[in-house]
Amino acid sequence: MLFMPAVLIYTLAKCPYCADAKRLLNSYGVDFDEIDVTSDEQMRAWLKMATGFKTLPQTFIDSRAIGGYQDLVELDNSGSLARMLHRQRIVPK
């Protein structure tokens, strides 16, 4: 069985949206794994197939594709990101 960390973010080097997404996750004290796919076209192709988006970053929480930075911001603004992280016991209440 494939193990996926609770929070996983695929990023590009020198990507401001990737940096912003990581900063947002860090604001919750989330430990996340980061995979830089700058030089990995095969992984980027897989991400596009798996998520339907070719943009980065792409964030997964508990193996579920969440989306990019704007998606994280929308979840954060609605309070859904905090609830999702608490429900999965990724961050304490």
PDB file of N, CA, C and O in Angstrom:
ATOM      1  N   MET A   1       0.839  -1.182   0.000  1.00  0.00           N
ATOM      2  CA  MET A   1       0.000   0.000   0.000  1.00  0.00           C
ATOM      3  C   MET A   1       0.884   1.246   0.000  1.00  0.00           C
ATOM      4  O   MET A   1       1.878   1.303   0.725  1.00  0.00           O
ATOM      5  N   LEU A   2       0.537   2.218  -0.790  1.00  0.00           N
ATOM      6  CA  LEU A   2       1.291   3.455  -0.901  1.00  0.00           C
ATOM      7  C   LEU A   2       0.961   4.370   0.262  1.00  0.00           C
ATOM      8  O   LEU A   2      -0.209   4.626   0.545  1.00  0.00           O
ATOM      9  N   PHE A   3       2.003   4.870   0.946  1.00  0.00           N
ATOM     10  CA  PHE A   3       1.805   5.796   2.049  1.00  0.00           C
ATOM     11  C   PHE A   3       1.881   7.218   1.530  1.00  0.00           C
ATOM     12  O   PHE A   3       2.815   7.565   0.807  1.00  0.00           O
ATOM     13  N   MET A   4       0.913   8.043   1.889  1.00  0.00           N
ATOM     14  CA  MET A   4       0.946   9.455   1.543  1.00  0.00           C
ATOM     15  C   MET A   4       0.855  10.238   2.852  1.00  0.00           C
ATOM     16  O   MET A   4      -0.023   9.969   3.672  1.00  0.00           O
ATOM     17  N   PRO A   5       1.755  11.204   3.055  1.00  0.00           N
ATOM     18  CA  PRO A   5       1.693  11.994   4.286  1.00  0.00           C
ATOM     19  C   PRO A   5       0.363  12.730   4.398  1.00  0.00           C
ATOM     20  O   PRO A   5      -0.349  12.908   3.409  1.00  0.00           O
ATOM     21  N   ALA A   6       0.041  13.153   5.614  1.00  0.00           N
ATOM     22  CA  ALA A   6      -1.236  13.826   5.859  1.00  0.00           C
ATOM     23  C   ALA A   6      -1.399  15.066   4.986  1.00  0.00           C
ATOM     24  O   ALA A   6      -2.486  15.311   4.464  1.00  0.00           O
ATOM     25  N   VAL A   7      -0.326  15.858   4.817  1.00  0.00           N
ATOM     26  CA  VAL A   7      -0.368  17.025   3.941  1.00  0.00           C
ATOM     27  C   VAL A   7       0.846  16.960   3.019  1.00  0.00           C
ATOM     28  O   VAL A   7       1.988  16.859   3.466  1.00  0.00           O
ATOM     29  N   LEU A   8       0.569  17.021   1.750  1.00  0.00           N
ATOM     30  CA  LEU A   8       1.606  16.925   0.723  1.00  0.00           C
ATOM     31  C   LEU A   8       1.387  18.050  -0.275  1.00  0.00           C
ATOM     32  O   LEU A   8       0.270  18.263  -0.746  1.00  0.00           O
ATOM     33  N   ILE A   9       2.454  18.768  -0.594  1.00  0.00           N
ATOM     34  CA  ILE A   9       2.338  19.864  -1.548  1.00  0.00           C
ATOM     35  C   ILE A   9       3.403  19.710  -2.627  1.00  0.00           C
ATOM     36  O   ILE A   9       4.589  19.543  -2.340  1.00  0.00           O
ATOM     37  N   TYR A  10       2.951  19.771  -3.862  1.00  0.00           N
ATOM     38  CA  TYR A  10       3.843  19.717  -5.029  1.00  0.00           C
ATOM     39  C   TYR A  10       4.095  21.151  -5.463  1.00  0.00           C
ATOM     40  O   TYR A  10       3.160  21.935  -5.627  1.00  0.00           O
ATOM     41  N   THR A  11       5.368  21.488  -5.647  1.00  0.00           N
ATOM     42  CA  THR A  11       5.737  22.873  -5.909  1.00  0.00           C
ATOM     43  C   THR A  11       6.725  22.995  -7.061  1.00  0.00           C
ATOM     44  O   THR A  11       7.267  22.008  -7.559  1.00  0.00           O
ATOM     45  N   LEU A  12       6.936  24.241  -7.463  1.00  0.00           N
ATOM     46  CA  LEU A  12       7.983  24.623  -8.405  1.00  0.00           C
ATOM     47  C   LEU A  12       8.941  25.573  -7.707  1.00  0.00           C
ATOM     48  O   LEU A  12       8.529  26.366  -6.861  1.00  0.00           O
ATOM     49  N   ALA A  13      10.205  25.495  -8.058  1.00  0.00           N
ATOM     50  CA  ALA A  13      11.181  26.448  -7.527  1.00  0.00           C
ATOM     51  C   ALA A  13      10.821  27.847  -8.029  1.00  0.00           C
ATOM     52  O   ALA A  13      10.365  28.013  -9.160  1.00  0.00           O
ATOM     53  N   LYS A  14      11.025  28.822  -7.196  1.00  0.00           N
ATOM     54  CA  LYS A  14      10.807  30.230  -7.540  1.00  0.00           C
ATOM     55  C   LYS A  14       9.364  30.550  -7.927  1.00  0.00           C
ATOM     56  O   LYS A  14       9.114  31.472  -8.703  1.00  0.00           O
ATOM     57  N   CYS A  15       8.431  29.795  -7.392  1.00  0.00           N
ATOM     58  CA  CYS A  15       7.006  30.013  -7.676  1.00  0.00           C
ATOM     59  C   CYS A  15       6.388  30.780  -6.511  1.00  0.00           C
ATOM     60  O   CYS A  15       6.320  30.260  -5.398  1.00  0.00           O
ATOM     61  N   PRO A  16       5.934  32.019  -6.754  1.00  0.00           N
ATOM     62  CA  PRO A  16       5.370  32.800  -5.646  1.00  0.00           C
ATOM     63  C   PRO A  16       4.096  32.190  -5.063  1.00  0.00           C
ATOM     64  O   PRO A  16       3.863  32.308  -3.859  1.00  0.00           O
ATOM     65  N   TYR A  17       3.280  31.553  -5.868  1.00  0.00           N
ATOM     66  CA  TYR A  17       2.066  30.917  -5.352  1.00  0.00           C
ATOM     67  C   TYR A  17       2.412  29.717  -4.476  1.00  0.00           C
ATOM     68  O   TYR A  17       1.738  29.444  -3.483  1.00  0.00           O
ATOM     69  N   CYS A  18       3.471  29.007  -4.856  1.00  0.00           N
ATOM     70  CA  CYS A  18       3.924  27.875  -4.046  1.00  0.00           C
ATOM     71  C   CYS A  18       4.412  28.370  -2.688  1.00  0.00           C
ATOM     72  O   CYS A  18       4.087  27.782  -1.656  1.00  0.00           O
ATOM     73  N   ALA A  19       5.188  29.445  -2.687  1.00  0.00           N
ATOM     74  CA  ALA A  19       5.677  30.026  -1.434  1.00  0.00           C
ATOM     75  C   ALA A  19       4.512  30.500  -0.572  1.00  0.00           C
ATOM     76  O   ALA A  19       4.524  30.306   0.643  1.00  0.00           O
ATOM     77  N   ASP A  20       3.506  31.118  -1.187  1.00  0.00           N
ATOM     78  CA  ASP A  20       2.337  31.589  -0.442  1.00  0.00           C
ATOM     79  C   ASP A  20       1.547  30.419   0.147  1.00  0.00           C
ATOM     80  O   ASP A  20       1.074  30.500   1.280  1.00  0.00           O
ATOM     81  N   ALA A  21       1.405  29.338  -0.613  1.00  0.00           N
ATOM     82  CA  ALA A  21       0.677  28.161  -0.117  1.00  0.00           C
ATOM     83  C   ALA A  21       1.405  27.553   1.078  1.00  0.00           C
ATOM     84  O   ALA A  21       0.772  27.174   2.063  1.00  0.00           O
ATOM     85  N   LYS A  22       2.717  27.458   0.997  1.00  0.00           N
ATOM     86  CA  LYS A  22       3.494  26.915   2.112  1.00  0.00           C
ATOM     87  C   LYS A  22       3.393  27.825   3.331  1.00  0.00           C
ATOM     88  O   LYS A  22       3.306  27.345   4.461  1.00  0.00           O
ATOM     89  N   ARG A  23       3.406  29.132   3.105  1.00  0.00           N
ATOM     90  CA  ARG A  23       3.280  30.087   4.202  1.00  0.00           C
ATOM     91  C   ARG A  23       1.912  29.936   4.880  1.00  0.00           C
ATOM     92  O   ARG A  23       1.817  29.990   6.106  1.00  0.00           O
ATOM     93  N   LEU A  24       0.861  29.747   4.087  1.00  0.00           N
ATOM     94  CA  LEU A  24      -0.475  29.557   4.651  1.00  0.00           C
ATOM     95  C   LEU A  24      -0.527  28.282   5.497  1.00  0.00           C
ATOM     96  O   LEU A  24      -1.056  28.296   6.609  1.00  0.00           O
ATOM     97  N   LEU A  25       0.011  27.200   4.981  1.00  0.00           N
ATOM     98  CA  LEU A  25       0.033  25.956   5.753  1.00  0.00           C
ATOM     99  C   LEU A  25       0.861  26.124   7.022  1.00  0.00           C
ATOM    100  O   LEU A  25       0.482  25.638   8.088  1.00  0.00           O
ATOM    101  N   ASN A  26       1.989  26.812   6.903  1.00  0.00           N
ATOM    102  CA  ASN A  26       2.833  27.055   8.082  1.00  0.00           C
ATOM    103  C   ASN A  26       2.102  27.880   9.135  1.00  0.00           C
ATOM    104  O   ASN A  26       2.357  27.722  10.329  1.00  0.00           O
ATOM    105  N   SER A  27       1.198  28.756   8.710  1.00  0.00           N
ATOM    106  CA  SER A  27       0.461  29.585   9.677  1.00  0.00           C
ATOM    107  C   SER A  27      -0.422  28.727  10.584  1.00  0.00           C
ATOM    108  O   SER A  27      -0.795  29.160  11.674  1.00  0.00           O
ATOM    109  N   TYR A  28      -0.752  27.529  10.143  1.00  0.00           N
ATOM    110  CA  TYR A  28      -1.512  26.580  10.960  1.00  0.00           C
ATOM    111  C   TYR A  28      -0.597  25.660  11.757  1.00  0.00           C
ATOM    112  O   TYR A  28      -1.074  24.849  12.551  1.00  0.00           O
ATOM    113  N   GLY A  29       0.700  25.776  11.554  1.00  0.00           N
ATOM    114  CA  GLY A  29       1.639  24.888  12.228  1.00  0.00           C
ATOM    115  C   GLY A  29       1.642  23.497  11.631  1.00  0.00           C
ATOM    116  O   GLY A  29       1.997  22.529  12.303  1.00  0.00           O
ATOM    117  N   VAL A  30       1.248  23.392  10.372  1.00  0.00           N
ATOM    118  CA  VAL A  30       1.137  22.103   9.707  1.00  0.00           C
ATOM    119  C   VAL A  30       2.518  21.597   9.291  1.00  0.00           C
ATOM    120  O   VAL A  30       3.299  22.320   8.673  1.00  0.00           O
ATOM    121  N   ASP A  31       2.801  20.345   9.640  1.00  0.00           N
ATOM    122  CA  ASP A  31       3.969  19.665   9.087  1.00  0.00           C
ATOM    123  C   ASP A  31       3.533  19.070   7.764  1.00  0.00           C
ATOM    124  O   ASP A  31       2.605  18.262   7.717  1.00  0.00           O
ATOM    125  N   PHE A  32       4.194  19.461   6.697  1.00  0.00           N
ATOM    126  CA  PHE A  32       3.823  18.933   5.385  1.00  0.00           C
ATOM    127  C   PHE A  32       5.074  18.473   4.655  1.00  0.00           C
ATOM    128  O   PHE A  32       6.184  18.933   4.922  1.00  0.00           O
ATOM    129  N   ASP A  33       4.860  17.561   3.737  1.00  0.00           N
ATOM    130  CA  ASP A  33       5.937  17.127   2.857  1.00  0.00           C
ATOM    131  C   ASP A  33       5.813  17.917   1.562  1.00  0.00           C
ATOM    132  O   ASP A  33       4.714  18.138   1.054  1.00  0.00           O
ATOM    133  N   GLU A  34       6.952  18.334   1.045  1.00  0.00           N
ATOM    134  CA  GLU A  34       6.993  19.098  -0.198  1.00  0.00           C
ATOM    135  C   GLU A  34       7.767  18.320  -1.246  1.00  0.00           C
ATOM    136  O   GLU A  34       8.832  17.768  -0.972  1.00  0.00           O
ATOM    137  N   ILE A  35       7.219  18.286  -2.439  1.00  0.00           N
ATOM    138  CA  ILE A  35       7.906  17.667  -3.563  1.00  0.00           C
ATOM    139  C   ILE A  35       8.057  18.726  -4.647  1.00  0.00           C
ATOM    140  O   ILE A  35       7.075  19.201  -5.216  1.00  0.00           O
ATOM    141  N   ASP A  36       9.301  19.081  -4.917  1.00  0.00           N
ATOM    142  CA  ASP A  36       9.614  20.058  -5.967  1.00  0.00           C
ATOM    143  C   ASP A  36       9.637  19.322  -7.300  1.00  0.00           C
ATOM    144  O   ASP A  36      10.455  18.425  -7.506  1.00  0.00           O
ATOM    145  N   VAL A  37       8.737  19.703  -8.202  1.00  0.00           N
ATOM    146  CA  VAL A  37       8.631  19.030  -9.498  1.00  0.00           C
ATOM    147  C   VAL A  37       9.150  19.904 -10.637  1.00  0.00           C
ATOM    148  O   VAL A  37       8.781  19.707 -11.795  1.00  0.00           O
ATOM    149  N   THR A  38      10.003  20.868 -10.305  1.00  0.00           N
ATOM    150  CA  THR A  38      10.529  21.788 -11.306  1.00  0.00           C
ATOM    151  C   THR A  38      11.134  21.054 -12.492  1.00  0.00           C
ATOM    152  O   THR A  38      10.895  21.426 -13.641  1.00  0.00           O
ATOM    153  N   SER A  39      11.910  20.023 -12.224  1.00  0.00           N
ATOM    154  CA  SER A  39      12.611  19.305 -13.298  1.00  0.00           C
ATOM    155  C   SER A  39      12.015  17.938 -13.568  1.00  0.00           C
ATOM    156  O   SER A  39      12.664  17.101 -14.196  1.00  0.00           O
ATOM    157  N   ASP A  40      10.805  17.689 -13.115  1.00  0.00           N
ATOM    158  CA  ASP A  40      10.205  16.364 -13.254  1.00  0.00           C
ATOM    159  C   ASP A  40       8.935  16.431 -14.099  1.00  0.00           C
ATOM    160  O   ASP A  40       7.826  16.510 -13.570  1.00  0.00           O
ATOM    161  N   GLU A  41       9.109  16.399 -15.397  1.00  0.00           N
ATOM    162  CA  GLU A  41       7.963  16.481 -16.327  1.00  0.00           C
ATOM    163  C   GLU A  41       7.006  15.312 -16.157  1.00  0.00           C
ATOM    164  O   GLU A  41       5.797  15.475 -16.316  1.00  0.00           O
ATOM    165  N   GLN A  42       7.527  14.146 -15.839  1.00  0.00           N
ATOM    166  CA  GLN A  42       6.674  12.976 -15.653  1.00  0.00           C
ATOM    167  C   GLN A  42       5.746  13.166 -14.453  1.00  0.00           C
ATOM    168  O   GLN A  42       4.560  12.845 -14.528  1.00  0.00           O
ATOM    169  N   MET A  43       6.273  13.679 -13.363  1.00  0.00           N
ATOM    170  CA  MET A  43       5.444  13.931 -12.176  1.00  0.00           C
ATOM    171  C   MET A  43       4.430  15.034 -12.459  1.00  0.00           C
ATOM    172  O   MET A  43       3.289  14.961 -12.003  1.00  0.00           O
ATOM    173  N   ARG A  44       4.835  16.045 -13.202  1.00  0.00           N
ATOM    174  CA  ARG A  44       3.901  17.127 -13.542  1.00  0.00           C
ATOM    175  C   ARG A  44       2.768  16.605 -14.417  1.00  0.00           C
ATOM    176  O   ARG A  44       1.621  17.030 -14.273  1.00  0.00           O
ATOM    177  N   ALA A  45       3.085  15.688 -15.321  1.00  0.00           N
ATOM    178  CA  ALA A  45       2.044  15.076 -16.158  1.00  0.00           C
ATOM    179  C   ALA A  45       1.088  14.253 -15.294  1.00  0.00           C
ATOM    180  O   ALA A  45      -0.124  14.275 -15.506  1.00  0.00           O
ATOM    181  N   TRP A  46       1.636  13.536 -14.329  1.00  0.00           N
ATOM    182  CA  TRP A  46       0.786  12.756 -13.423  1.00  0.00           C
ATOM    183  C   TRP A  46      -0.129  13.677 -12.624  1.00  0.00           C
ATOM    184  O   TRP A  46      -1.317  13.395 -12.468  1.00  0.00           O
ATOM    185  N   LEU A  47       0.425  14.783 -12.116  1.00  0.00           N
ATOM    186  CA  LEU A  47      -0.388  15.733 -11.355  1.00  0.00           C
ATOM    187  C   LEU A  47      -1.540  16.277 -12.184  1.00  0.00           C
ATOM    188  O   LEU A  47      -2.663  16.402 -11.695  1.00  0.00           O
ATOM    189  N   LYS A  48      -1.255  16.600 -13.440  1.00  0.00           N
ATOM    190  CA  LYS A  48      -2.310  17.111 -14.321  1.00  0.00           C
ATOM    191  C   LYS A  48      -3.404  16.064 -14.492  1.00  0.00           C
ATOM    192  O   LYS A  48      -4.592  16.386 -14.466  1.00  0.00           O
ATOM    193  N   MET A  49      -2.997  14.809 -14.668  1.00  0.00           N
ATOM    194  CA  MET A  49      -3.966  13.737 -14.837  1.00  0.00           C
ATOM    195  C   MET A  49      -4.744  13.504 -13.528  1.00  0.00           C
ATOM    196  O   MET A  49      -5.959  13.306 -13.553  1.00  0.00           O
ATOM    197  N   ALA A  50      -4.047  13.530 -12.404  1.00  0.00           N
ATOM    198  CA  ALA A  50      -4.669  13.221 -11.116  1.00  0.00           C
ATOM    199  C   ALA A  50      -5.598  14.324 -10.621  1.00  0.00           C
ATOM    200  O   ALA A  50      -6.610  14.047  -9.978  1.00  0.00           O
ATOM    201  N   THR A  51      -5.248  15.587 -10.926  1.00  0.00           N
ATOM    202  CA  THR A  51      -6.025  16.700 -10.385  1.00  0.00           C
ATOM    203  C   THR A  51      -6.881  17.419 -11.420  1.00  0.00           C
ATOM    204  O   THR A  51      -7.853  18.092 -11.078  1.00  0.00           O
ATOM    205  N   GLY A  52      -6.510  17.272 -12.683  1.00  0.00           N
ATOM    206  CA  GLY A  52      -7.210  18.000 -13.732  1.00  0.00           C
ATOM    207  C   GLY A  52      -6.658  19.398 -13.957  1.00  0.00           C
ATOM    208  O   GLY A  52      -7.168  20.145 -14.793  1.00  0.00           O
ATOM    209  N   PHE A  53      -5.608  19.756 -13.206  1.00  0.00           N
ATOM    210  CA  PHE A  53      -5.002  21.080 -13.328  1.00  0.00           C
ATOM    211  C   PHE A  53      -3.518  20.951 -13.648  1.00  0.00           C
ATOM    212  O   PHE A  53      -2.842  20.044 -13.162  1.00  0.00           O
ATOM    213  N   LYS A  54      -3.022  21.870 -14.472  1.00  0.00           N
ATOM    214  CA  LYS A  54      -1.595  21.853 -14.775  1.00  0.00           C
ATOM    215  C   LYS A  54      -0.829  22.890 -13.961  1.00  0.00           C
ATOM    216  O   LYS A  54       0.396  22.973 -14.052  1.00  0.00           O
ATOM    217  N   THR A  55      -1.548  23.680 -13.166  1.00  0.00           N
ATOM    218  CA  THR A  55      -0.910  24.720 -12.371  1.00  0.00           C
ATOM    219  C   THR A  55      -0.363  24.150 -11.067  1.00  0.00           C
ATOM    220  O   THR A  55      -0.811  23.113 -10.580  1.00  0.00           O
ATOM    221  N   LEU A  56       0.604  24.850 -10.526  1.00  0.00           N
ATOM    222  CA  LEU A  56       1.196  24.485  -9.247  1.00  0.00           C
ATOM    223  C   LEU A  56       1.188  25.702  -8.355  1.00  0.00           C
ATOM    224  O   LEU A  56       1.262  26.831  -8.842  1.00  0.00           O
ATOM    225  N   PRO A  57       1.102  25.494  -7.075  1.00  0.00           N
ATOM    226  CA  PRO A  57       1.224  24.251  -6.340  1.00  0.00           C
ATOM    227  C   PRO A  57      -0.051  23.405  -6.444  1.00  0.00           C
ATOM    228  O   PRO A  57      -1.108  23.884  -6.856  1.00  0.00           O
ATOM    229  N   GLN A  58       0.083  22.161  -6.066  1.00  0.00           N
ATOM    230  CA  GLN A  58      -1.057  21.280  -5.878  1.00  0.00           C
ATOM    231  C   GLN A  58      -0.912  20.672  -4.498  1.00  0.00           C
ATOM    232  O   GLN A  58       0.130  20.112  -4.158  1.00  0.00           O
ATOM    233  N   THR A  59      -1.966  20.787  -3.707  1.00  0.00           N
ATOM    234  CA  THR A  59      -1.946  20.351  -2.320  1.00  0.00           C
ATOM    235  C   THR A  59      -2.898  19.183  -2.125  1.00  0.00           C
ATOM    236  O   THR A  59      -4.008  19.165  -2.657  1.00  0.00           O
ATOM    237  N   PHE A  60      -2.441  18.217  -1.354  1.00  0.00           N
ATOM    238  CA  PHE A  60      -3.249  17.058  -0.982  1.00  0.00           C
ATOM    239  C   PHE A  60      -3.330  17.018   0.539  1.00  0.00           C
ATOM    240  O   PHE A  60      -2.315  17.146   1.224  1.00  0.00           O
ATOM    241  N   ILE A  61      -4.529  16.840   1.057  1.00  0.00           N
ATOM    242  CA  ILE A  61      -4.722  16.661   2.486  1.00  0.00           C
ATOM    243  C   ILE A  61      -5.404  15.319   2.685  1.00  0.00           C
ATOM    244  O   ILE A  61      -6.492  15.067   2.169  1.00  0.00           O
ATOM    245  N   ASP A  62      -4.736  14.468   3.446  1.00  0.00           N
ATOM    246  CA  ASP A  62      -5.221  13.106   3.695  1.00  0.00           C
ATOM    247  C   ASP A  62      -5.545  12.399   2.374  1.00  0.00           C
ATOM    248  O   ASP A  62      -6.604  11.790   2.224  1.00  0.00           O
ATOM    249  N   SER A  63      -4.619  12.493   1.431  1.00  0.00           N
ATOM    250  CA  SER A  63      -4.699  11.848   0.109  1.00  0.00           C
ATOM    251  C   SER A  63      -5.760  12.452  -0.817  1.00  0.00           C
ATOM    252  O   SER A  63      -5.981  11.937  -1.913  1.00  0.00           O
ATOM    253  N   ARG A  64      -6.407  13.518  -0.399  1.00  0.00           N
ATOM    254  CA  ARG A  64      -7.453  14.163  -1.210  1.00  0.00           C
ATOM    255  C   ARG A  64      -6.885  15.424  -1.865  1.00  0.00           C
ATOM    256  O   ARG A  64      -6.313  16.280  -1.190  1.00  0.00           O
ATOM    257  N   ALA A  65      -7.047  15.527  -3.172  1.00  0.00           N
ATOM    258  CA  ALA A  65      -6.567  16.706  -3.894  1.00  0.00           C
ATOM    259  C   ALA A  65      -7.394  17.914  -3.477  1.00  0.00           C
ATOM    260  O   ALA A  65      -8.618  17.920  -3.602  1.00  0.00           O
ATOM    261  N   ILE A  66      -6.703  18.937  -2.978  1.00  0.00           N
ATOM    262  CA  ILE A  66      -7.353  20.161  -2.514  1.00  0.00           C
ATOM    263  C   ILE A  66      -7.291  21.235  -3.588  1.00  0.00           C
ATOM    264  O   ILE A  66      -8.238  22.003  -3.760  1.00  0.00           O
ATOM    265  N   GLY A  67      -6.183  21.291  -4.306  1.00  0.00           N
ATOM    266  CA  GLY A  67      -6.021  22.283  -5.362  1.00  0.00           C
ATOM    267  C   GLY A  67      -4.808  23.153  -5.128  1.00  0.00           C
ATOM    268  O   GLY A  67      -3.872  22.775  -4.423  1.00  0.00           O
ATOM    269  N   GLY A  68      -4.843  24.326  -5.731  1.00  0.00           N
ATOM    270  CA  GLY A  68      -3.724  25.244  -5.682  1.00  0.00           C
ATOM    271  C   GLY A  68      -3.860  26.276  -4.585  1.00  0.00           C
ATOM    272  O   GLY A  68      -4.672  26.136  -3.670  1.00  0.00           O
ATOM    273  N   TYR A  69      -3.053  27.310  -4.693  1.00  0.00           N
ATOM    274  CA  TYR A  69      -3.027  28.348  -3.657  1.00  0.00           C
ATOM    275  C   TYR A  69      -4.387  29.021  -3.504  1.00  0.00           C
ATOM    276  O   TYR A  69      -4.865  29.188  -2.382  1.00  0.00           O
ATOM    277  N   GLN A  70      -5.013  29.406  -4.598  1.00  0.00           N
ATOM    278  CA  GLN A  70      -6.320  30.082  -4.509  1.00  0.00           C
ATOM    279  C   GLN A  70      -7.350  29.188  -3.838  1.00  0.00           C
ATOM    280  O   GLN A  70      -8.192  29.670  -3.080  1.00  0.00           O
ATOM    281  N   ASP A  71      -7.290  27.899  -4.108  1.00  0.00           N
ATOM    282  CA  ASP A  71      -8.211  26.957  -3.464  1.00  0.00           C
ATOM    283  C   ASP A  71      -7.974  26.914  -1.957  1.00  0.00           C
ATOM    284  O   ASP A  71      -8.925  26.874  -1.176  1.00  0.00           O
ATOM    285  N   LEU A  72      -6.693  26.923  -1.547  1.00  0.00           N
ATOM    286  CA  LEU A  72      -6.379  26.955  -0.119  1.00  0.00           C
ATOM    287  C   LEU A  72      -6.899  28.233   0.528  1.00  0.00           C
ATOM    288  O   LEU A  72      -7.438  28.200   1.634  1.00  0.00           O
ATOM    289  N   VAL A  73      -6.735  29.361  -0.166  1.00  0.00           N
ATOM    290  CA  VAL A  73      -7.215  30.644   0.369  1.00  0.00           C
ATOM    291  C   VAL A  73      -8.734  30.615   0.545  1.00  0.00           C
ATOM    292  O   VAL A  73      -9.251  31.061   1.569  1.00  0.00           O
ATOM    293  N   GLU A  74      -9.436  30.096  -0.441  1.00  0.00           N
ATOM    294  CA  GLU A  74     -10.896  30.008  -0.344  1.00  0.00           C
ATOM    295  C   GLU A  74     -11.313  29.119   0.827  1.00  0.00           C
ATOM    296  O   GLU A  74     -12.230  29.460   1.574  1.00  0.00           O
ATOM    297  N   LEU A  75     -10.640  27.984   0.984  1.00  0.00           N
ATOM    298  CA  LEU A  75     -10.935  27.100   2.110  1.00  0.00           C
ATOM    299  C   LEU A  75     -10.628  27.787   3.438  1.00  0.00           C
ATOM    300  O   LEU A  75     -11.374  27.653   4.408  1.00  0.00           O
ATOM    301  N   ASP A  76      -9.517  28.523   3.464  1.00  0.00           N
ATOM    302  CA  ASP A  76      -9.133  29.236   4.680  1.00  0.00           C
ATOM    303  C   ASP A  76     -10.163  30.313   5.018  1.00  0.00           C
ATOM    304  O   ASP A  76     -10.589  30.421   6.168  1.00  0.00           O
ATOM    305  N   ASN A  77     -10.559  31.096   4.042  1.00  0.00           N
ATOM    306  CA  ASN A  77     -11.523  32.179   4.267  1.00  0.00           C
ATOM    307  C   ASN A  77     -12.877  31.675   4.747  1.00  0.00           C
ATOM    308  O   ASN A  77     -13.563  32.357   5.508  1.00  0.00           O
ATOM    309  N   SER A  78     -13.257  30.496   4.308  1.00  0.00           N
ATOM    310  CA  SER A  78     -14.553  29.935   4.700  1.00  0.00           C
ATOM    311  C   SER A  78     -14.487  29.184   6.032  1.00  0.00           C
ATOM    312  O   SER A  78     -15.519  28.810   6.591  1.00  0.00           O
ATOM    313  N   GLY A  79     -13.270  28.966   6.537  1.00  0.00           N
ATOM    314  CA  GLY A  79     -13.111  28.189   7.763  1.00  0.00           C
ATOM    315  C   GLY A  79     -12.996  26.700   7.516  1.00  0.00           C
ATOM    316  O   GLY A  79     -12.767  25.928   8.447  1.00  0.00           O
ATOM    317  N   SER A  80     -13.154  26.293   6.263  1.00  0.00           N
ATOM    318  CA  SER A  80     -13.117  24.867   5.936  1.00  0.00           C
ATOM    319  C   SER A  80     -11.721  24.261   6.080  1.00  0.00           C
ATOM    320  O   SER A  80     -11.587  23.090   6.435  1.00  0.00           O
ATOM    321  N   LEU A  81     -10.692  25.047   5.808  1.00  0.00           N
ATOM    322  CA  LEU A  81      -9.335  24.514   5.916  1.00  0.00           C
ATOM    323  C   LEU A  81      -9.034  24.143   7.362  1.00  0.00           C
ATOM    324  O   LEU A  81      -8.507  23.063   7.629  1.00  0.00           O
ATOM    325  N   ALA A  82      -9.361  25.019   8.286  1.00  0.00           N
ATOM    326  CA  ALA A  82      -9.131  24.729   9.708  1.00  0.00           C
ATOM    327  C   ALA A  82      -9.910  23.489  10.135  1.00  0.00           C
ATOM    328  O   ALA A  82      -9.368  22.620  10.818  1.00  0.00           O
ATOM    329  N   ARG A  83     -11.170  23.402   9.738  1.00  0.00           N
ATOM    330  CA  ARG A  83     -11.977  22.229  10.105  1.00  0.00           C
ATOM    331  C   ARG A  83     -11.394  20.957   9.518  1.00  0.00           C
ATOM    332  O   ARG A  83     -11.355  19.924  10.186  1.00  0.00           O
ATOM    333  N   MET A  84     -10.939  21.026   8.266  1.00  0.00           N
ATOM    334  CA  MET A  84     -10.355  19.865   7.601  1.00  0.00           C
ATOM    335  C   MET A  84      -9.088  19.405   8.324  1.00  0.00           C
ATOM    336  O   MET A  84      -8.893  18.211   8.549  1.00  0.00           O
ATOM    337  N   LEU A  85      -8.240  20.349   8.679  1.00  0.00           N
ATOM    338  CA  LEU A  85      -6.992  20.013   9.362  1.00  0.00           C
ATOM    339  C   LEU A  85      -7.258  19.470  10.763  1.00  0.00           C
ATOM    340  O   LEU A  85      -6.570  18.551  11.207  1.00  0.00           O
ATOM    341  N   HIS A  86      -8.246  20.025  11.464  1.00  0.00           N
ATOM    342  CA  HIS A  86      -8.592  19.527  12.794  1.00  0.00           C
ATOM    343  C   HIS A  86      -9.217  18.139  12.708  1.00  0.00           C
ATOM    344  O   HIS A  86      -8.889  17.255  13.499  1.00  0.00           O
ATOM    345  N   ARG A  87     -10.103  17.956  11.760  1.00  0.00           N
ATOM    346  CA  ARG A  87     -10.808  16.671  11.614  1.00  0.00           C
ATOM    347  C   ARG A  87      -9.817  15.546  11.340  1.00  0.00           C
ATOM    348  O   ARG A  87      -9.980  14.438  11.849  1.00  0.00           O
ATOM    349  N   GLN A  88      -8.801  15.821  10.546  1.00  0.00           N
ATOM    350  CA  GLN A  88      -7.800  14.812  10.213  1.00  0.00           C
ATOM    351  C   GLN A  88      -6.712  14.727  11.282  1.00  0.00           C
ATOM    352  O   GLN A  88      -5.753  13.969  11.139  1.00  0.00           O
ATOM    353  N   ARG A  89      -6.866  15.516  12.365  1.00  0.00           N
ATOM    354  CA  ARG A  89      -5.912  15.550  13.460  1.00  0.00           C
ATOM    355  C   ARG A  89      -4.517  15.967  12.976  1.00  0.00           C
ATOM    356  O   ARG A  89      -3.505  15.527  13.522  1.00  0.00           O
ATOM    357  N   ILE A  90      -4.479  16.802  11.970  1.00  0.00           N
ATOM    358  CA  ILE A  90      -3.219  17.307  11.458  1.00  0.00           C
ATOM    359  C   ILE A  90      -2.733  18.441  12.341  1.00  0.00           C
ATOM    360  O   ILE A  90      -1.532  18.600  12.558  1.00  0.00           O
ATOM    361  N   VAL A  91      -3.669  19.228  12.849  1.00  0.00           N
ATOM    362  CA  VAL A  91      -3.339  20.277  13.829  1.00  0.00           C
ATOM    363  C   VAL A  91      -4.335  20.159  14.971  1.00  0.00           C
ATOM    364  O   VAL A  91      -5.481  19.761  14.757  1.00  0.00           O
ATOM    365  N   PRO A  92      -3.905  20.504  16.193  1.00  0.00           N
ATOM    366  CA  PRO A  92      -4.839  20.442  17.322  1.00  0.00           C
ATOM    367  C   PRO A  92      -5.862  21.558  17.254  1.00  0.00           C
ATOM    368  O   PRO A  92      -5.652  22.575  16.594  1.00  0.00           O
ATOM    369  N   LYS A  93      -6.973  21.353  17.946  1.00  0.00           N
ATOM    370  CA  LYS A  93      -8.015  22.396  18.012  1.00  0.00           C
ATOM    371  C   LYS A  93      -7.573  23.539  18.871  1.00  0.00           C
ATOM    372  O   LYS A  93      -8.316  24.505  19.043  1.00  0.00           O
TER     373      LYS A  93
END
